[in-house]
Structure formats: C-alpha cells, structure tokens
Amino acid sequence: MRAQQAVSGVDSVSLCLRGSLLRVLWGAVVACSAVLAQDPPKPDARKLVERITPADPAAAFDAIGRLADLPAADVEAAAAALPEDAAFYRNALLAELKVVAKLGDRYPREARVSVAAKDRMPRDILADILDKSKETVDSGWAFQGPGQPPISLQLDDVPFLAALKAFCKEASVRLQSQVGSLMLYRGGGDLGPTFQFRNYLLVVTSVVRTRRVVFGAGEKRTLLISATLMCDARSGTIGVARLESAEAVDDKGRRFESAPEDREEAPADDLPEAAPNAQLPLTLSIPLKPPEKGVDKIARLRGSFSALLPSATSRFTFSEKLEKGTKQSDDHFEVEIERAATVNRQTTAVLRVKPKGDMRAFLKLPVQILAKTKDGPLRPCWTSGRVAKTEVEYTAQRYATGEEQMQGRANEIESVTLLVHRACDERVVWFELRDIPVE
Amino acid sequence: MIRILAAAAILALAPQDSDVAAKVRGFIEQVRSEDLQAADDAVLGIVRLGPPAIEPLKIEIAKAAGDTKFRLEAALKQIERNIRRERAMGTPIRVTLALDDRPVADAVAELARASGRAIDAKDLPAGNVTLKLDRATFWEALDALCKRHGGVMWRVRGPRVSVEKRPYRDMPKSFQGNLILFLDEMSATQYVQTGNKYGTFSVNGQLAWIQGTRPQQASLAFDALEDDKGVVLTRQNEGGAFFISSSGVAGAETERDNISLPLAYSHRTLPDEAAEKLAKCRGSVTIKYVLETKRLLSIANPGTVRGQIHEAGKVSVAVQDLKVSGRDVTLRVDVTSRDHAEVNTVKPGDFCIVDSKGASHAARGSSHGRSSMYDAQGLSITSHFGLNVTLPEGVEVASLDFTRPTDIEEIVVPFDFKDLPFK
C-alpha cells in the first residue's frame, strides 16, 4: 500500500519532465524508491508448501519453519494441497501451527543468517554469524594452536543452527552442547545424522545395540538411538519431556519395531537421595528392536518429542552478597547461600532450597543454576541436588569458558541465579533423521 | 523379691559357670604339653567354650607363665574376637515353617514372625502356599515361599525387604548364613559408531544381609565366565577405545541402614550373538566386616574450630563447616594425606558425633570430590566430605570423633552357576 502511494505521488511530477533520458533516469529513481518503500515481500504459503516433498526433508522442514510465521488460515489452505506421500509433513506443519496458536507471543522467534564468505578466516566467519544472529557460542577451544586455513561459506537466509552446522563442517570444528551452552572444539566437523528445525538442531550422538538378560525373566535386545537436542538462545527450551512417537524404516521400507524401555518406579514413600530434576537433559532416547541381519542402517527415522518451555518461574539472583547465610524467598521457596567461591577457575555455588509447599511436588520441577563471572557471560552450571527432609542442597559448578581460559581472564564469581520453573508448556517438535548406521 | 530371683538366677548359673571353669582347668594341663599339636588342640577347645570361658580363663592367665600364658592369652583374644565377629556378622537366623495351604499374605506374615525380620507386603495376590522348611536360613525361606506361590517375588531396597505381586524370578543365587548373593542381570552393549565398534559386557548382582549386621565392603570376581559358544568373557581384548580391568572387581562402602550392596562386573569381551546361555559362571564375593575400630581423634566443639587442622595418624582432618538445624547436624569435613591409599579408605562412617550426654551417632554422607596440592613435601590429596547426623531431642553436639578400622574380618562366598539360560 505504501509503495503504491509513493508511485502515484511521483507520477504527476514526471509529466513535467521533458527528454527521454531524463525520463529513463527518473523512472529508475521511481523504481528504486518503490522497492525501498516496500515491506519485505511475504513468502507465498503456496510456494513454500510446494517445497515440501519427501525427497528433501531438510527443505521440507525449512519450509514448515517459514510457514509457521505466516497466517494460519493461509497455511492451512495451502497445506490441503499436499499429496498423500507428504502426509507426515502436513501433520508436522499442522502440529506446528497448533504450537504457534498455543504459545502466542511466546512462540520462539528464529534468527536467520546469510553468509557470503570467500577465503576468509573461520574465526571471522563465525563472528559474522554470531553478530547477525545475536547468538552466543563458546569457541575458545576451537581456535587454539596453529592458525586454520581460510574457508569459503555461502548461506542464504538459513536458521542460526543450520548456519552453525554448515560452518562447523567447513571449518572442521566440532559442535557440542554442554548444560545448554553451545561449545566448539577443534577437530571433527561432520556431526553425522542431524535434523534442523527453526531453533533446534537434533544430533544423533550414539547408536547402541544392547542385549539384556534378566536372569529368570528372559532376554531383551534393543537398538537405542540417542540424540542431543541443541537449542539456540531464543528457543527458551530447558529440557526434553519425552519422546512422543517414533517410526523407523530401513531402505526397503521395512519397519523397525519399537521397544519400550523398562522403567522401574521407586516406591511412593521413598524420598530420593538425589534431586531427579536438578538438571533436565536435552537428550532423546529412541528404543527400537534390532533389525534382521544384513540391515545396516535406518533409512528414515521420523517422530516427535515434547520440549519444555517455562511458563512460570521463580528467579533468585544473588549478586551483591554472596556470603553464606544470605537468603531470598518468594511465595513458593526460600533460598539460602551455603557457599559460593571461585577456586582454580572453577566456580562452585552451594544453594539450599526449601520449598514452602510439598517436597515431592518440588522435586518434579526443573531447576537451573546459572553463574556469572566478572568479565564472563551468565552461564548455566553443572548442577546436582541432594535431598534432605525439608530442603534440597544444590551444588552448581561453572567452569571457565574456552574464551576465559584462552584470554586468562579473571573469573571471580559475580552473581548466582537460581531458577525454579514452576510450570512449563510442552512444545511438540516433529523430526526426521536419515541414514543412521546400525551395524 | 528381686533379691530372691537374683539369687535363684545366680544359683542356676553357678553350676554351668563352674562347669566351664572346670573344663578350662582341664585344658590347662594339655596346653602345657610338649606335644605342640595337643597344645594347639587344647587352645582350640578353650576357644570353643566361647564367652563363658572368659572369666575363668583370665584367672588362669594370671597364674600362668611363659608359653602357657602366651597360649592362654591367644585363646582369650580369639574368644573376644569371635564375640566381635558374631556381633558384626550376626548369628545365623534359622527358620522352621509348616505352612499348609495358607494364603500368601499369611504365609509372609508367618515367615516374618518366625524369623523376627520385618517383611513389607502390600496388595499380594490370591493363592495359597503349602511349604515345609526345617532350619532354613531367612533368605532360603523367603525365596522358597515366593517360588512356591509363583506370583510373588521378594525385593531388597534400602533397609527393607518386601514381597510384591509380580512373577517369581528364579535368579542364580547362593546362600551363606545371613547372606544371600544373587545375580540379577547381564547385558552386552555394543556401540555403533562410524569406523569404531566397541562394547561392554556387564554382570550385575546384589549381596544382601539382614538388619543388624553390616558388611563394610564387598567385591565380586569371576574365576570362569564363558558362554555356550566358547567365548571366554573374562578374556582380554586387544586394543580398543577403553579398557576395563579383567579382575572386574567393584565394591562400595555400604550405606549404614541399607541391607544390600550392588555388585557389578564389567569387561570388554561380548558374548557370541547366537549364545543362548552362560555355560560357566564361577567366582566368589569377598566380604569385609569391621570387627574393631580405634578412635584416632576427638575434636571438641567442632563448630568452633572451623578450618583448624587436626592430625590423626597418616591423615589430617579439618572441619570446614558445621550447621545445626533442629535435630539435623550437617558437616563439611576435609581429610588430607600424602598417603593416597589412606585417603581412599576413609569413609563417612569413620566419623561420629558424640552428643552432650555422651552417646555416639555415626555420620552418613558422601565424598563430594577431591583436590590435590603440591608443596615442598610433594603431593597431598584432600577428600571433601559432606556428613549428616540426626541427634535425639534435647542434646547438643559435644565432639566429632574420627575412628578407623583396626580389625577386619574377610569372608569369601563362592558361587558356581552352570548353564544360565538367557531366555
């Protein structure tokens, strides 16, 4: 609309102009001003839906990710045209629209990145990606020692984690997620089977064949696929609640049967010694029955899982007084510092949390502890919790980041933040992994 | 009235005591014998008389001299050690049952009554049990009862024994006195990764005992472990990404109130894919009982001496923090030594709080990690302990005592399970 007004405004002026050259020049100015005044063109839902085919799952999920930002009615109408062989993607798309509707303004935005780098130093390209995405990665360990050769990287409007994955491959650096922080290490580069969607990168970390014999009760053979969920900062994800569904097939289309894991529940009257949710893992375990002999890979593994996004959180930040006995409380919890100190570049904070309500209910809540050093970022800590009758004592350890180590920065502890997520939304994420070796 | 009863009791005991005294005196001549075998037999005879022989023996020791005195003192020490041993390991409980078509819940209650051991049993299924046992051990009786019913199974968790509604499992097991050793499961795990295949084979079991006794440590070792395809599962693999000791011994200090200890064995050699059973599964569990401890250190008012270093033999102890919340006392204690092995053997149970009424309360807890430091004398290792003690009402912390075992009894429970089926 604004562009149309700009064009009609200048047309009357052009009538006064004489001479073809001037007219051509003026025409160019008009065209440029019209382009500049326009909003970025909105992708067409139908064109994006056309990119959804089983032949290219990466492109299909990229399209689903983009469609999630468009009006739901347009997308639903376009999705109806998807053929039957794309039913999985149609379901994934419709499920994502439900997530958008459920989370509303809290639906995580994604950072998209374009890179056009030719023969540039990896460190500079990474800095460019991080600058454009406003995301953080601890790369201190990746660029130590002798300098790396320049690399070239061409990326056009891809999600941050897709950019990071492509960068790692080109620069031969290894991407890992530790306690929710993204870390880069030297060596490696190819992450193996992965799935990338909006704020998430799912990386298969291990494939394990297990033969378990319970004496007197028979044997069970399992093929366990384990994957780590890497998240960008915008995802707001603190853990994986559960695997919702999984379907694996070999290259002849034969299905791998699922093999539910044996879980033994502790008796209800036993209070655990360790807090079970002191630190939720960002991992996914997919148990299957091992294939017949001769099947050497899972050609396609499709499924969904629920990620946890906090919706109500008690936050306690201790910054000025980190002495033992310093207390804070809210309506739900009382928190006391037992100790907080940095020794040999390792910060340890011990916090006692006393729930004002039921201890068992508290033990089901995800708890995070983050620590900030003087010159370093606020960073999640390794956390464990010991349960006493009325309180849980959390020990949190924050190690120096690679950058802090490299630069020899003083990392005296400056603040400790405890987060108790009292309620979480479950956000279903659909995924598809290809070519997972099982033999 | 009480005096009359006491006198009657003394009269009743007197002949017995004098009998024992007479027996001790009878052995004295044999102890003096120049025939060494005869002298040794006499000492053994005295030891077999047990605790009643202590007082008469002390009288005879006071009168004796030379080798005779030496031998009698050895007999006295052995009797006293046997008392400590029995206290630590417990007198074997024997159960005699004659259950005739009794509901399983009643049968479990009857076993609990006959053994004097609490057994948790909730929501047990229908079905009656007929079982006759003569002087079976507690664990034999419990297992036999569950096996006879078929729809219930026993379980040991923490300090409790329970019988639950689930199918009976006939696990490979071995009974000895108040102990049961059983193998729970085995697993073979193969990691599939690009260009790198490696695996772990493990056997997990448990050692359980009865409340009131407490082994300090146990370890599992296999002499023979082989599947029916001839794969020796204790065989060293060549090369590989990581290595697990072939001795495969795993052990841990027992939690104070728990009545079981997990046992685990791991190795890198995997059974054959087509194997259907363990053809050989032979080995032993070595169990250590602490019979005697010695107090090496007593720190008075430990809450007021934070950070101070107290020497205790080869180690030094420093109380870093002490907090009292109601009846709960929590401590942070550092134990430092240049002798690494010595630090390794220090356990939370080596500490106890002595209250203001003089009662001792053993600490529970765990080691929170270690740190090391180099100085002019070399490397020292510090183990950081988090300890907790619950005191009775109305008392305060008087001191923190640090004790170490000075006499340990080691017993070996062998097992030999043949043809253990996988399915």
Boltz contact constraints between the chains, C-beta under 6 A:
constraints:
  - contact:
      token1: [A, 207]
      token2: [B, 192]
      max_distance: 6.0
  - contact:
      token1: [A, 208]
      token2: [B, 189]
      max_distance: 6.0
  - contact:
      token1: [A, 208]
      token2: [B, 191]
      max_distance: 6.0
  - contact:
      token1: [A, 209]
      token2: [B, 190]
      max_distance: 6.0
  - contact:
      token1: [A, 210]
      token2: [B, 187]
      max_distance: 6.0
  - contact:
      token1: [A, 210]
      token2: [B, 189]
      max_distance: 6.0
  - contact:
      token1: [A, 211]
      token2: [B, 188]
      max_distance: 6.0
  - contact:
      token1: [A, 212]
      token2: [B, 187]
      max_distance: 6.0
  - contact:
      token1: [A, 213]
      token2: [B, 186]
      max_distance: 6.0
  - contact:
      token1: [A, 213]
      token2: [B, 422]
      max_distance: 6.0
  - contact:
      token1: [A, 214]
      token2: [B, 185]
      max_distance: 6.0
  - contact:
      token1: [A, 215]
      token2: [B, 171]
      max_distance: 6.0
  - contact:
      token1: [A, 215]
      token2: [B, 172]
      max_distance: 6.0
  - contact:
      token1: [A, 215]
      token2: [B, 183]
      max_distance: 6.0
  - contact:
      token1: [A, 216]
      token2: [B, 169]
      max_distance: 6.0
  - contact:
      token1: [A, 216]
      token2: [B, 170]
      max_distance: 6.0
  - contact:
      token1: [A, 216]
      token2: [B, 171]
      max_distance: 6.0
  - contact:
      token1: [A, 217]
      token2: [B, 169]
      max_distance: 6.0
  - contact:
      token1: [A, 218]
      token2: [B, 423]
      max_distance: 6.0
  - contact:
      token1: [A, 219]
      token2: [B, 422]
      max_distance: 6.0
  - contact:
      token1: [A, 219]
      token2: [B, 423]
      max_distance: 6.0
  - contact:
      token1: [A, 437]
      token2: [B, 192]
      max_distance: 6.0
  - contact:
      token1: [A, 438]
      token2: [B, 192]
      max_distance: 6.0
